[in-house]
Amino acid sequence: MPPPPPRPPPTPWRASGPSPAVRDDVAVDAVAAAAWNSLAPTQPLLSQAFLQALHRSGCASAATGWRARYLTAWDGPRLAGALPLYEKAHSYGEYVFDWAWADAYRRYGIPYYPKLVAAIPFTPASGPRLLGDTGGMREQLLDAALRRLRAPPAGQARCSSLHLLFITPDEADLCARAGMIIRHGVQFHWTNPGCRDFADYLATFNHDRRKKIKQERRRLAAAGVEFERRTGSAIRPADWAFFHRCYENTYHAHHSTPYLSLAFFQLLGATMPEALLLVVGRREGIPVCAALDVHGGGTLWGRYWGATEAIPGLHFEACYYQAIEFCIERGIGRFEGGAQGLHKLARGLLAVPTYSAHAIADPDFARAIGEFCVRERSDVAHTLDELEAAAPFRRTDDDATADTAAAIVASARDAAG
């Protein structure tokens, strides 16, 4: 992978200092929806409706280890910024794994929990976390969060650390200037190269991979499985009930407990239907699988899926091919396939870096974790190079198809910053 273009030199960190403009006692549902949503208008996963659904359903609550400690910034009566911040009693539902850090604290007899986490609960989607209408406001929010770590308000617990997860590259720069540790990870994203349809996109793959994808789709068709994509109000109550059954099956198959309830998904359907895509697979008219995606601002986020029976190729079709086809039809520029999954590479989703930032209160642990993250960033860079070399697209034909394949790789790299 060629090195990314150099970033401009970072400006010095300008700590805003204590300011009465930042408050930590305002809940997301106490703010007018229009005011909240104006802070991140292209981010449905940060919308008031999505966050309220998590809280009102009880999925993200003090009882489940997600105590909301949102920071809001005000310019007089106007909401000018916000940070979705949680006091966490565990590390579940974050997807930036720090279990080894917690275990090291335990072995030294030091509590790692509670900790402060700025994230969208149960949602490993990259995007802004410091929601401000100016760069100075974002700095003020970050400074307030760091002060909260050093000196918690009366009645609030002292935390071991502050973590901003799946942040943007610009936010990573800001956090680095504030002295935070930057950690890199890997996800798999698809970038729309402007194909006319799925067949046009499939033509960009090398022969072996193109053949295998066609075989997967033919086998599903031969098994009598057909797919339907439903959006908005076309998603019916019965669809939600079936989808949640599938979602629970996925967790149970992995001997785990699902994070999200039927009530959460029903709230999404009631409050933000325009941002939802539900893919349902049926065999002989009987539903056998479902996948739910969220879209807005030129991005589709693949989030949840499940099936009632094991059928070869079902997961790839419901979660990836149907999503990519939807993006091509709607002109959506990017599809984020969620956490982990090397199998996504063979389906045309390319490896891109993700970013998180960490402030560790204990200086000895901060030093050790910082050194670990330096080594980890080097490993991630090598992994990205290897995964780009393994991209399944055509490389040798000097024609428009090969140019399109090259554009896919270049667009994924550019989109990652």
For each residue, the residues with C-beta under 8 A, 3 or more apart:
1: 384 385 388 413
2:
3:
4: 7 413 417
5:
6:
7: 4 10 173
8:
9:
10: 7 173 176 177
11: 14 177
12: 177
13: 139 174 177 178 179
14: 11 136 139
15: 139 143 178
16: 19 136 139 140 143 144
17: 143
18: 147
19: 16 22 140 144
20:
21: 73 74 75 80 140
22: 19 71 72 73 74 81 140 141 144
23: 26 71 72 73 74
24: 69 70 71 72 144 148 153
25:
26: 23 30 31 70 72
27: 30 31 55 68 70
28: 31 36 48 51 52 55 68 70 82 84
29: 48 52 55 56
30: 26 27
31: 26 27 28 35 36 48 72 79 82
32: 35 36 79
33: 36 37 48 49
34: 37 38
35: 31 32 38 39 78 79
36: 28 31 32 33 39 47 48 79 82
37: 33 34 40 41 47 48
38: 34 35 41 79
39: 35 36 46 79 81 82 131 132 133
40: 37 43 46 47 127 128 131
41: 37 38 297
42: 296 297 298 299
43: 40 46 47 127 128 296 297
44: 47 49 50 272 275 294 295 296 297
45: 50 120 123 125 127 294 301
46: 39 40 43 50 51 84 120 127 128 131
47: 36 37 40 43 44 50 51 272 275
48: 28 29 31 33 36 37 51 52
49: 33 44 52 53 267 268 271 272
50: 44 45 46 47 53 54 120 268 272 294
51: 28 46 47 48 54 55 84 120
52: 28 29 48 49 55 56 267 271
53: 49 50 56 57 264 267 268 271 272
54: 50 51 57 59 60 66 121 122 264
55: 27 28 29 51 52 58 59 60 61 68
56: 29 52 53 263 267
57: 53 54 260 261 263 264 267
58: 55 61 63 64 261 263
59: 54 55 64 121 122 259 260 261 264
60: 54 55 64 66 68 86 121 122
61: 55 58 64 66 67
62: 65 66 67
63: 58
64: 58 59 60 61
65: 62 88 89 90 92
66: 54 60 61 62 86 88 93 121
67: 61 62 86 87 88 89 114
68: 27 28 55 60 84 85 86
69: 24 85 86 87 116 148 156
70: 24 26 27 28 82 83 84 85
71: 22 23 24 82 83 85 141 144 145 148
72: 22 23 24 26 31 79 81 82 83
73: 21 22 23 79 80 81 82 132 137 140 141 144
74: 21 22 23 77 78 79 80
75: 21 78 80
76:
77: 74
78: 35 74 75
79: 31 32 35 36 38 39 72 73 74 82
80: 21 73 74 75 132 133 134 137
81: 22 39 72 73 130 131 132 133 137 138 140 141
82: 28 31 36 39 70 71 72 73 79 131 132 141
83: 70 71 72 118 129 130 131 141 142 144 145
84: 28 46 51 68 70 118 119 120 129 131
85: 68 69 70 71 116 117 118 145 148
86: 60 66 67 68 69 116 117 118 119 121
87: 67 69 114 115 116 156 157 159
88: 65 66 67 91 94 113 114 115 116 117
89: 65 67 113 114
90: 65 113
91: 88 94 97 98 99 102
92: 65 259
93: 66 121 122 259
94: 88 91 97 98 117 119 124 163 165
95: 124 165 166 339
96: 124 163 165 166 183 185 356
97: 91 94 100
98: 91 94 101 102 163 358
99: 91 102 103
100: 97 103 104
101: 98 104 105 112 365 369
102: 91 98 99 105 106 112 113
103: 99 100 106 107
104: 100 101 107 108 365 368
105: 101 102 108 110 111 112 160 365
106: 102 103 109 110 112
107: 103 104
108: 104 105
109: 106
110: 105 106 160 362 365
111: 105 160
112: 101 102 105 106 115 160 161
113: 88 89 90 102 160
114: 67 87 88 89 157 159 160
115: 87 88 112 159 160 161 162 163
116: 69 85 86 87 88 145 148 149 159 161 162 163
117: 85 86 88 94 162 163 165
118: 83 84 85 86 129 130 145 162 163 164 165
119: 84 86 94 123 129 163 164 165 166
120: 45 46 50 51 84 123 125 127 166
121: 54 59 60 66 86 93 259
122: 54 59 60 93 259 260
123: 45 119 120 301 303
124: 94 95 96 165 166 187 338 339
125: 45 120 166 301 336 338
126: 166 167 168 187 336 354 355
127: 40 43 45 46 120 166 167 168
128: 40 43 46 131 167 168 171
129: 83 84 118 119 164 165 166 167 171
130: 81 83 118 138 141 142 164 167 171 174
131: 39 40 46 81 82 83 84 128 138 141
132: 39 73 80 81 82 135 136 137 138 140 141
133: 39 80 81 137
134: 80 137 138
135: 132 138 139
136: 14 16 132 139 140
137: 73 80 81 132 133 134 140 141
138: 81 130 131 132 134 135 141 142 171 174
139: 13 14 15 16 135 136 142 143 174
140: 16 19 21 22 73 81 132 136 137 143 144
141: 22 71 73 81 82 83 130 131 132 137 138 144 145
142: 83 130 138 139 145 146 174 175 178
143: 15 16 17 139 140 146 147 178
144: 16 19 22 24 71 73 83 140 141 147 148
145: 71 83 85 116 118 141 142 148 149 162 164
146: 142 143 149 150 162 178 359
147: 18 143 144 150 151
148: 24 69 71 85 116 144 145 151 152 153 156 159 162
149: 116 145 146 152 159 161 162 359 361
150: 146 147 361
151: 147 148
152: 148 149 156 157 158 159
153: 24 148 156
154:
155:
156: 69 87 148 152 153
157: 87 114 152
158: 152
159: 87 114 115 116 148 149 152 162 361
160: 105 110 111 112 113 114 115 360 361 362
161: 112 115 116 149 358 359 360 361
162: 115 116 117 118 145 146 148 149 159 180 358 359
163: 94 96 98 115 116 117 118 119 356 357 358 359
164: 118 119 129 130 145 167 171 175 180 356 357 358
165: 94 95 96 117 118 119 124 129 356
166: 95 96 119 120 124 125 126 127 129 354 355 356
167: 126 127 128 129 130 164 171 172 175 355 356 357
168: 126 127 128 171 172 355 417
169: 172 173 355 416 417
170: 173 174 417
171: 128 129 130 138 164 167 168 174 175 355 357
172: 167 168 169 175 176 182 355 357
173: 7 10 169 170 176 177
174: 13 130 138 139 142 170 171 177 178
175: 142 164 167 171 172 178 180 182 357
176: 10 172 173 179 180 182 357
177: 10 11 12 13 173 174
178: 13 15 142 143 146 174 175 359
179: 13 176 359
180: 162 164 175 176 357 358 359
181: 357 358 359 360 366 369 370 373
182: 172 175 176 355 356 357 358 373 377
183: 96 355 356 357 358 373 376 377
184: 353 354 355 373 376 377 380 381
185: 96 353 354 355 356 380
186: 351 352 353 354 380 383 384 387
187: 124 126 336 337 338 339 351 352 354
188: 337 341 342 344 345 349 350 351 352
189: 334 335 336 337 349 350 352 412 415 416
190: 324 327 334 335 337 348 349 350 412
191: 333 334 350 408 411 412 415
192: 195 327 328 331 332 333 334 335 411
193: 201 204 404 405 407 408 411
194: 404 407
195: 192 198 200 201 204 328 404
196: 200 328
197: 200 201 325 328 329
198: 195 201 202 321 324 325 328
199: 202 203
200: 195 196 197 203 204 328
201: 193 195 197 198 204 324 328 348
202: 198 199 205 210 213 214
203: 199 200 210 401
204: 193 195 200 201 393 394 401 402 404 405 408
205: 202 209 210 213 348 392 393 394 405
206: 209 210 392 393 394 395
207: 210 211
208: 211 212
209: 205 206 212 213 346 392
210: 202 203 205 206 207 213 214
211: 207 208 214 215
212: 208 209 215 216 346
213: 202 205 209 210 216 217 321 347
214: 202 210 211 217 218
215: 211 212 218 219
216: 212 213 219 220 312 313 316 317
217: 213 214 220 221 313 317 321
218: 214 215 221 222
219: 215 216 222 223 312 313
220: 216 217 223 225 281 311 312 313 314 317
221: 217 218 224 225 226
222: 218 219
223: 219 220 283 311
224: 221 283 284
225: 220 221 281 282 283 288 311 314 317
226: 221 281 282 283
227: 279 280 281 282 317 318 322
228: 279 280 282
229: 277 278 279 322 326
230: 234 235 239 277 278 279 280
231: 234 235 273 274 276 277 278
232: 235 273 274 276
233: 273
234: 230 231
235: 230 231 232 239 240 269 273 276 278
236: 239 240
237: 240 241 266
238: 241 242
239: 230 235 236 242 243 278 280 290
240: 235 236 237 243 244 262 265 266 269
241: 237 238 244 245 262
242: 238 239 245 246 280 287 290
243: 239 240 246 247 265 278 280 290 292 304 306
244: 240 241 247 248 261 262 265
245: 241 242 248 249 306 308
246: 242 243 249 250 289 290 305 306 307 308
247: 243 244 250 251 258 260 265 290 292 304 305 306
248: 244 245 251 252 258 306
249: 245 246 252 253 306 307 308
250: 246 247 253 254 258 304 305 306 307
251: 247 248 254 256 257 258
252: 248 249 255 256 258
253: 249 250
254: 250 251
255: 252
256: 251 252
257: 251
258: 247 248 250 251 252 261
259: 59 92 93 121 122
260: 57 59 122 247 264 265 304
261: 57 58 59 244 258 264 265
262: 240 241 244 265 266
263: 56 57 58 266 267
264: 53 54 57 59 260 261 267 268
265: 240 243 244 247 260 261 262 268 269 292
266: 237 240 262 263 269 270
267: 49 52 53 56 57 263 264 270 271
268: 49 50 53 264 265 271 272 273 276
269: 235 240 265 266 273 276
270: 266 267 273
271: 49 52 53 267 268
272: 44 47 49 50 53 268 275 276
273: 231 232 233 235 268 269 270 276
274: 231 232
275: 44 47 272 294 295 296
276: 231 232 235 268 269 272 273 292 293 294 295
277: 229 230 231 292 293 294 295 300 323 326
278: 229 230 231 235 239 243 290 291 292 293
279: 227 228 229 230 290 291 292 293 318 319 322 323
280: 227 228 230 239 242 243 287 289 290
281: 220 225 226 227 287 288 289 290 307 314 317 318
282: 225 226 227 228 285 286 287 288
283: 223 224 225 226 286 288 311
284: 224
285: 282
286: 282 283
287: 242 280 281 282 290 308
288: 225 281 282 283 307 308 309 311 314
289: 246 280 281 305 306 307 308 311 314 315 318
290: 239 242 243 246 247 278 279 280 281 287 305 306 307 318
291: 278 279 302 304 305 318 319 322 323
292: 243 247 265 276 277 278 279 303 304 305
293: 276 277 278 279 300 301 302 303 323 326
294: 44 45 50 275 276 277 300 301 303
295: 44 275 276 277 299 300 301 330 332
296: 42 43 44 275 299
297: 41 42 43 44
298: 42 332 333 334
299: 42 295 296 332 333 334 335 336
300: 277 293 294 295 323 326 327 332 334 335 336
301: 45 123 125 293 294 295 335 336 338
302: 291 293 305 319 320 323 335 336 337 338
303: 123 292 293 294 338
304: 243 247 250 260 291 292
305: 246 247 250 289 290 291 292 302 315 318 319
306: 243 245 246 247 248 249 250 289 290
307: 246 249 250 281 288 289 290 310 311 314 315 318
308: 245 246 249 287 288 289
309: 288
310: 307 314
311: 220 223 225 283 288 289 307 314
312: 216 219 220
313: 216 217 219 220 316 317
314: 220 225 281 288 289 307 310 311 317 318
315: 289 305 307 318 319
316: 216 313 319 320 321 343 347
317: 216 217 220 225 227 281 313 314 320 321 322
318: 227 279 281 289 290 291 305 307 314 315 322
319: 279 291 302 305 315 316 322 323 337
320: 302 316 317 323 324 337 344 347 348 349
321: 198 213 217 316 317 324 325 347
322: 227 229 279 291 317 318 319 325 326
323: 277 279 291 293 300 302 319 320 326 327 335 337
324: 190 198 201 320 321 327 328 335 347 348
325: 197 198 321 322 328 329
326: 229 277 293 300 322 323 329 330 332
327: 190 192 300 323 324 330 331 332 333 334 335
328: 192 195 196 197 198 200 201 324 325 331
329: 197 325 326
330: 295 326 327
331: 192 327 328
332: 192 295 298 299 300 326 327 335
333: 191 192 298 299 327
334: 189 190 191 192 298 299 300 327 415
335: 189 190 192 299 300 301 302 323 324 327 332 349
336: 125 126 187 189 299 300 301 302
337: 187 188 189 190 302 319 320 323 341 344 349
338: 124 125 187 301 302 303 341
339: 95 124 187
340:
341: 188 337 338 344
342: 188 345
343: 316 346 347
344: 188 320 337 341 347 349
345: 188 342 349 350 351 387 390 391 392
346: 209 212 343 392
347: 213 316 320 321 324 343 344
348: 190 201 205 320 324 392 393 408
349: 188 189 190 320 335 337 344 345
350: 188 189 190 191 345 387 388 391 408 409 412
351: 186 187 188 345 383 384 387 388
352: 186 187 188 189 384 412 413 415 416
353: 184 185 186 380 384 416 417
354: 126 166 184 185 186 187
355: 126 166 167 168 169 171 172 182 183 184 185
356: 96 163 164 165 166 167 182 183 185
357: 163 164 167 171 172 175 176 180 181 182 183
358: 98 161 162 163 164 180 181 182 183 369 373
359: 146 149 161 162 163 178 179 180 181 366
360: 160 161 181 365 366 369 370
361: 149 150 159 160 161 366
362: 110 160 365 366
363: 366 367
364: 367 368
365: 101 104 105 110 360 362 368 369
366: 181 359 360 361 362 363 369 370
367: 363 364 370 371
368: 104 364 365 371 372
369: 101 181 358 360 365 366 372 373
370: 181 360 366 367 373 374
371: 367 368 374 375
372: 368 369 375 376
373: 181 182 183 184 358 369 370 376 377
374: 370 371 377 378
375: 371 372 378 379
376: 183 184 372 373 379 380
377: 182 183 184 373 374 380 381
378: 374 375 381 382
379: 375 376 382 383
380: 184 185 186 353 376 377 383 384
381: 184 377 378 384 385
382: 378 379 385 386
383: 186 351 379 380 386 387
384: 1 186 351 352 353 380 381 387 388
385: 1 381 382 388 389
386: 382 383 389 390
387: 186 345 350 351 383 384 390 391
388: 1 350 351 384 385 391 409 413
389: 385 386
390: 345 386 387
391: 345 350 387 388 408 409
392: 205 206 209 345 346 348
393: 204 205 206 348 405 406 408 409
394: 204 205 206 397 401 402 405
395: 206 402 405
396: 402
397: 394 401 402
398: 402
399: 402 403
400: 403 404
401: 203 204 394 397 404 405
402: 204 394 395 396 397 398 399 405 406
403: 399 400 406 407
404: 193 194 195 204 400 401 407 408
405: 193 204 205 393 394 395 401 402 408 409
406: 393 402 403 409 410
407: 193 194 403 404 410 411
408: 191 193 204 348 350 391 393 404 405 411 412
409: 350 388 391 393 405 406 412 413
410: 406 407 413 414
411: 191 192 193 407 408 414 415
412: 189 190 191 350 352 408 409 415 416
413: 1 4 352 388 409 410 416
414: 410 411 417
415: 189 191 334 352 411 412
416: 169 189 352 353 412 413
417: 4 168 169 170 353 414
